[in-house]
Amino acid sequence: MDTGSSGTGEVAVAADGTNRETDAVNSEADVAKKEAPLGSRAPEFVKARRMLHLSWQVAVFVIGLAVVVAGVIMLPLPGPGWVVIFGGMAIWATEFVWAQLVLRWTKRKVTEATQRALDPRVRRRNLILTTIGLVIVVVLTGVYLWKFGFEMPWNIKNQ
């Protein structure tokens, strides 16, 4: 049984006894609580001295830059390039608000993509596309082996 608002500050309650408005507000508040406040995470004695804090920021920036550059180098080379880049961003996020905002945006987008990927229709589509791709690879491999045998491509002579 739904109850409506009588104008006395009451909130409508759904038939199952839950308060939808309060649940939505609470979930937003939970997300806000989970995210750390923006700003420097340097120790208080560092923040209290301007030159020391500036030196701290320069050191954090240089270390983060070195890690990000290493990640960019790893992109075309073997290695976990994107993981290292995000690690460098996390180092920067300990001190710089812009990096904290970029990381929050990235985490939000990754979470949304994960939720979309878990959708049964998307999973079914991905499974079908993967199966089609595997069939194409098997057919092309079979045609290659039928035509040339087990011979490396660079050893094939023009016939």
Residue frames as qw, qx, qy, qz and C-alpha x, y, z in Angstrom:
[[0.000, 0.891, 0.453, 0.000, 0.00, 0.00, 0.00],
 [0.422, 0.339, -0.012, 0.841, 1.48, 3.36, -1.08],
 [0.234, -0.793, -0.410, 0.385, 1.21, 6.31, 1.20],
 [0.379, 0.708, 0.158, 0.574, 1.42, 9.81, -0.13],
 [0.314, 0.037, -0.326, 0.891, 2.78, 12.97, 1.33],
 [0.165, -0.765, -0.621, 0.048, 0.29, 14.81, 3.49],
 [0.137, 0.835, 0.026, 0.533, 2.17, 18.08, 3.36],
 [0.594, -0.790, 0.110, -0.105, 3.59, 17.55, 6.82],
 [0.058, -0.744, 0.664, 0.034, 7.05, 16.60, 5.68],
 [0.812, -0.061, 0.577, -0.066, 6.21, 12.93, 5.09],
 [0.130, 0.481, -0.702, -0.509, 7.87, 11.15, 2.20],
 [0.862, 0.179, -0.149, -0.451, 6.10, 8.72, -0.14],
 [0.424, -0.371, 0.826, -0.018, 6.94, 5.10, 0.53],
 [0.457, 0.228, -0.705, -0.493, 6.85, 2.45, -2.18],
 [0.864, -0.188, -0.195, -0.423, 4.66, -0.66, -1.90],
 [0.832, 0.056, -0.490, 0.253, 7.68, -2.74, -0.83],
 [0.606, -0.747, -0.189, 0.199, 8.33, -0.40, 2.08],
 [0.621, -0.107, 0.088, 0.772, 11.41, 1.30, 0.62],
 [0.073, 0.901, 0.134, -0.406, 11.84, 5.00, 0.18],
 [0.749, 0.458, 0.239, 0.415, 13.14, 5.52, -3.37],
 [0.150, 0.927, -0.074, 0.337, 14.08, 9.19, -2.89],
 [0.532, -0.761, 0.365, -0.060, 16.04, 8.51, 0.28],
 [0.894, -0.046, 0.360, 0.263, 17.78, 5.50, -1.31],
 [0.606, 0.664, 0.112, 0.423, 18.94, 7.64, -4.25],
 [0.096, -0.922, 0.219, -0.304, 20.21, 10.39, -1.94],
 [0.743, -0.555, 0.374, 0.019, 21.94, 7.85, 0.30],
 [0.881, 0.181, 0.262, 0.350, 23.71, 6.14, -2.61],
 [0.388, 0.803, -0.040, 0.450, 25.00, 9.51, -3.86],
 [0.384, -0.841, 0.297, -0.238, 26.16, 10.34, -0.33],
 [0.899, -0.264, 0.315, 0.153, 27.92, 6.95, -0.09],
 [0.742, 0.485, 0.115, 0.448, 29.79, 7.65, -3.33],
 [0.075, 0.887, -0.155, 0.429, 30.81, 11.10, -2.05],
 [0.655, -0.681, 0.312, -0.103, 32.05, 9.55, 1.21],
 [0.934, 0.004, 0.239, 0.266, 34.13, 6.94, -0.61],
 [0.571, 0.640, 0.002, 0.514, 35.98, 9.55, -2.67],
 [0.556, -0.364, -0.234, 0.710, 38.81, 11.26, -0.85],
 [0.065, 0.931, 0.168, -0.317, 38.66, 15.04, -0.62],
 [0.645, 0.657, 0.021, 0.389, 40.49, 16.93, -3.34],
 [0.131, -0.940, 0.272, -0.159, 43.83, 18.51, -2.55],
 [0.332, 0.588, -0.698, 0.238, 47.30, 17.74, -1.36],
 [0.906, -0.354, -0.214, -0.089, 47.91, 14.61, 0.69],
 [0.466, 0.474, -0.503, 0.552, 51.30, 15.79, 1.87],
 [0.533, -0.397, -0.604, 0.439, 52.05, 15.49, 5.59],
 [0.173, -0.939, -0.296, -0.009, 50.96, 18.46, 7.69],
 [0.491, -0.666, 0.159, 0.539, 54.52, 19.51, 8.56],
 [0.442, 0.102, 0.524, 0.721, 55.26, 19.71, 4.80],
 [0.073, 0.749, 0.532, 0.388, 52.11, 21.73, 4.07],
 [0.363, -0.862, -0.227, 0.271, 52.95, 24.12, 6.90],
 [0.357, -0.587, 0.325, 0.650, 56.19, 25.27, 5.23],
 [0.571, 0.730, 0.040, -0.375, 55.72, 26.88, 1.84],
 [0.248, 0.687, -0.645, -0.227, 59.16, 26.11, 0.36],
 [0.298, -0.190, 0.932, -0.080, 59.10, 22.54, 1.64],
 [0.619, 0.437, 0.567, -0.323, 55.62, 22.04, 0.17],
 [0.509, 0.758, -0.215, -0.347, 56.72, 23.49, -3.17],
 [0.040, 0.532, -0.839, -0.109, 59.75, 21.17, -3.17],
 [0.488, 0.072, 0.838, -0.233, 57.46, 18.26, -2.30],
 [0.647, 0.610, 0.268, -0.370, 55.18, 19.12, -5.24],
 [0.360, 0.725, -0.521, -0.270, 58.13, 19.34, -7.64],
 [0.168, -0.336, 0.926, -0.024, 59.42, 15.96, -6.43],
 [0.579, 0.299, 0.699, -0.293, 55.98, 14.35, -6.82],
 [0.585, 0.714, -0.018, -0.384, 55.62, 15.86, -10.29],
 [0.210, 0.648, -0.705, -0.198, 59.05, 14.63, -11.43],
 [0.306, -0.136, 0.936, -0.111, 58.51, 11.12, -10.07],
 [0.609, 0.471, 0.529, -0.357, 55.03, 10.95, -11.61],
 [0.477, 0.750, -0.263, -0.376, 56.39, 12.25, -14.92],
 [0.004, 0.486, -0.864, -0.130, 59.11, 9.58, -14.95],
 [0.439, 0.120, 0.869, -0.191, 56.53, 6.86, -14.35],
 [0.594, 0.646, 0.274, -0.394, 54.16, 8.22, -17.04],
 [0.329, 0.719, -0.519, -0.323, 57.03, 8.49, -19.56],
 [0.185, -0.268, 0.945, 0.022, 58.04, 4.90, -18.75],
 [0.544, 0.366, 0.692, -0.301, 54.43, 3.85, -19.41],
 [0.531, 0.743, -0.056, -0.403, 54.33, 5.70, -22.73],
 [0.123, 0.582, -0.773, -0.220, 57.57, 3.97, -23.74],
 [0.335, -0.046, 0.933, -0.123, 56.00, 0.62, -22.81],
 [0.651, 0.446, 0.237, -0.567, 52.98, 1.17, -25.06],
 [0.717, 0.536, -0.356, -0.267, 54.71, -0.04, -28.26],
 [0.274, 0.440, -0.834, 0.190, 57.18, -2.23, -26.35],
 [0.633, -0.300, -0.714, -0.011, 56.47, -5.25, -24.17],
 [0.191, -0.045, -0.579, 0.791, 55.19, -4.21, -20.80],
 [0.068, -0.679, -0.720, 0.128, 52.07, -3.01, -19.00],
 [0.241, 0.276, 0.131, 0.921, 52.06, 0.47, -20.55],
 [0.333, -0.614, -0.306, -0.647, 48.57, 1.64, -19.56],
 [0.722, -0.564, -0.379, 0.132, 48.88, 0.27, -16.04],
 [0.581, -0.166, -0.136, 0.785, 52.15, 2.18, -15.55],
 [0.043, 0.416, 0.208, 0.884, 50.62, 5.37, -17.01],
 [0.529, -0.662, -0.334, -0.412, 47.71, 5.16, -14.57],
 [0.743, -0.400, -0.310, 0.438, 50.21, 4.47, -11.80],
 [0.376, 0.102, -0.015, 0.921, 51.98, 7.73, -12.68],
 [0.259, -0.554, -0.293, -0.735, 48.63, 9.52, -12.67],
 [0.697, -0.596, -0.398, -0.011, 47.96, 8.07, -9.21],
 [0.606, -0.193, -0.208, 0.743, 51.30, 9.45, -8.02],
 [0.077, 0.301, 0.134, 0.941, 50.35, 12.87, -9.38],
 [0.464, -0.593, -0.451, -0.479, 46.91, 12.55, -7.75],
 [0.617, -0.440, -0.479, 0.442, 48.52, 12.48, -4.32],
 [0.332, -0.357, -0.113, 0.866, 49.37, 16.14, -4.81],
 [0.073, 0.104, -0.319, -0.939, 47.48, 17.71, -7.73],
 [0.510, 0.349, 0.492, -0.614, 43.72, 18.28, -7.97],
 [0.567, 0.491, -0.349, -0.562, 43.68, 18.03, -11.79],
 [0.297, 0.258, -0.916, -0.080, 45.13, 14.51, -11.60],
 [0.237, 0.134, 0.827, -0.492, 42.61, 13.55, -8.92],
 [0.573, 0.447, 0.170, -0.665, 39.78, 14.71, -11.19],
 [0.504, 0.438, -0.637, -0.386, 41.21, 12.80, -14.16],
 [0.106, 0.129, -0.974, 0.152, 41.49, 9.63, -12.07],
 [0.402, 0.267, 0.632, -0.606, 37.93, 9.99, -10.75],
 [0.608, 0.485, -0.154, -0.609, 36.65, 10.44, -14.32],
 [0.388, 0.377, -0.819, -0.192, 38.68, 7.42, -15.48],
 [0.109, 0.001, 0.931, -0.349, 37.44, 5.23, -12.63],
 [0.527, 0.374, 0.378, -0.663, 33.85, 6.26, -13.37],
 [0.595, 0.495, -0.392, -0.497, 34.25, 5.43, -17.08],
 [0.236, 0.272, -0.933, 0.000, 35.90, 2.07, -16.36],
 [0.291, 0.141, 0.802, -0.503, 33.09, 1.19, -13.94],
 [0.608, 0.458, 0.113, -0.638, 30.47, 2.14, -16.54],
 [0.501, 0.459, -0.652, -0.336, 32.25, 0.10, -19.22],
 [0.012, 0.140, -0.967, 0.211, 32.44, -2.88, -16.86],
 [0.459, 0.288, 0.602, -0.587, 28.72, -2.66, -16.16],
 [0.623, 0.517, -0.190, -0.556, 27.96, -2.43, -19.90],
 [0.336, 0.403, -0.838, -0.152, 30.22, -5.42, -20.60],
 [0.153, 0.001, 0.926, -0.346, 28.34, -7.50, -18.03],
 [0.617, 0.291, 0.116, -0.722, 25.04, -6.83, -19.82],
 [0.695, 0.062, 0.716, 0.023, 23.85, -10.20, -21.19],
 [0.647, 0.732, 0.205, -0.063, 23.08, -8.76, -24.66],
 [0.163, 0.879, -0.445, -0.058, 26.56, -7.24, -24.94],
 [0.469, -0.421, 0.776, 0.020, 28.19, -10.46, -23.71],
 [0.755, 0.338, 0.561, -0.030, 26.20, -12.46, -26.27],
 [0.512, 0.856, -0.045, -0.057, 27.21, -10.08, -29.06],
 [0.075, -0.786, 0.613, 0.039, 30.87, -10.24, -28.02],
 [0.637, -0.162, 0.753, -0.003, 30.74, -14.03, -27.90],
 [0.734, 0.573, 0.364, -0.029, 29.21, -14.18, -31.40],
 [0.337, 0.906, -0.256, -0.032, 31.81, -11.75, -32.80],
 [0.320, -0.620, 0.716, 0.026, 34.65, -13.71, -31.17],
 [0.741, 0.105, 0.664, -0.006, 33.33, -16.97, -32.61],
 [0.640, 0.755, 0.142, -0.020, 33.05, -15.46, -36.09],
 [0.078, 0.881, -0.466, -0.031, 36.59, -14.08, -35.80],
 [0.516, -0.395, 0.760, 0.019, 37.95, -17.47, -34.72],
 [0.777, 0.383, 0.500, -0.011, 36.18, -19.21, -37.62],
 [0.472, 0.874, -0.112, -0.023, 37.70, -16.72, -40.08],
 [0.153, -0.756, 0.636, 0.016, 41.20, -17.26, -38.62],
 [0.674, -0.117, 0.730, -0.003, 40.82, -21.05, -38.78],
 [0.731, 0.603, 0.319, -0.017, 39.60, -20.91, -42.40],
 [0.304, 0.904, -0.300, -0.010, 42.43, -18.58, -43.46],
 [0.365, -0.583, 0.726, 0.008, 44.98, -20.81, -41.70],
 [0.764, 0.151, 0.626, -0.021, 43.52, -23.85, -43.45],
 [0.627, 0.775, 0.080, -0.012, 43.71, -22.15, -46.86],
 [0.029, 0.858, -0.513, -0.014, 47.32, -21.13, -46.20],
 [0.521, -0.365, 0.772, -0.002, 48.33, -24.64, -45.15],
 [0.781, 0.401, 0.477, -0.048, 46.50, -26.19, -48.14],
 [0.526, 0.848, -0.058, 0.012, 48.21, -23.86, -50.60],
 [0.227, 0.796, -0.517, 0.217, 51.74, -23.65, -49.13],
 [0.809, -0.101, -0.535, 0.222, 52.00, -26.45, -46.59],
 [0.585, -0.771, -0.121, 0.221, 53.75, -25.86, -43.29],
 [0.614, 0.278, 0.051, 0.737, 56.18, -23.27, -44.67],
 [0.234, -0.626, -0.248, 0.701, 57.08, -19.93, -43.10],
 [0.404, 0.866, 0.271, -0.115, 55.88, -16.94, -45.18],
 [0.006, -0.878, 0.377, 0.294, 59.40, -15.53, -45.62],
 [0.403, -0.308, 0.813, 0.286, 60.61, -18.84, -47.09],
 [0.650, 0.528, 0.533, -0.116, 57.90, -19.07, -49.78],
 [0.260, -0.217, 0.540, 0.770, 59.28, -18.79, -53.30],
 [0.516, 0.438, -0.027, -0.736, 57.18, -17.28, -56.08],
 [0.546, 0.069, 0.827, 0.115, 55.65, -20.10, -58.08]]
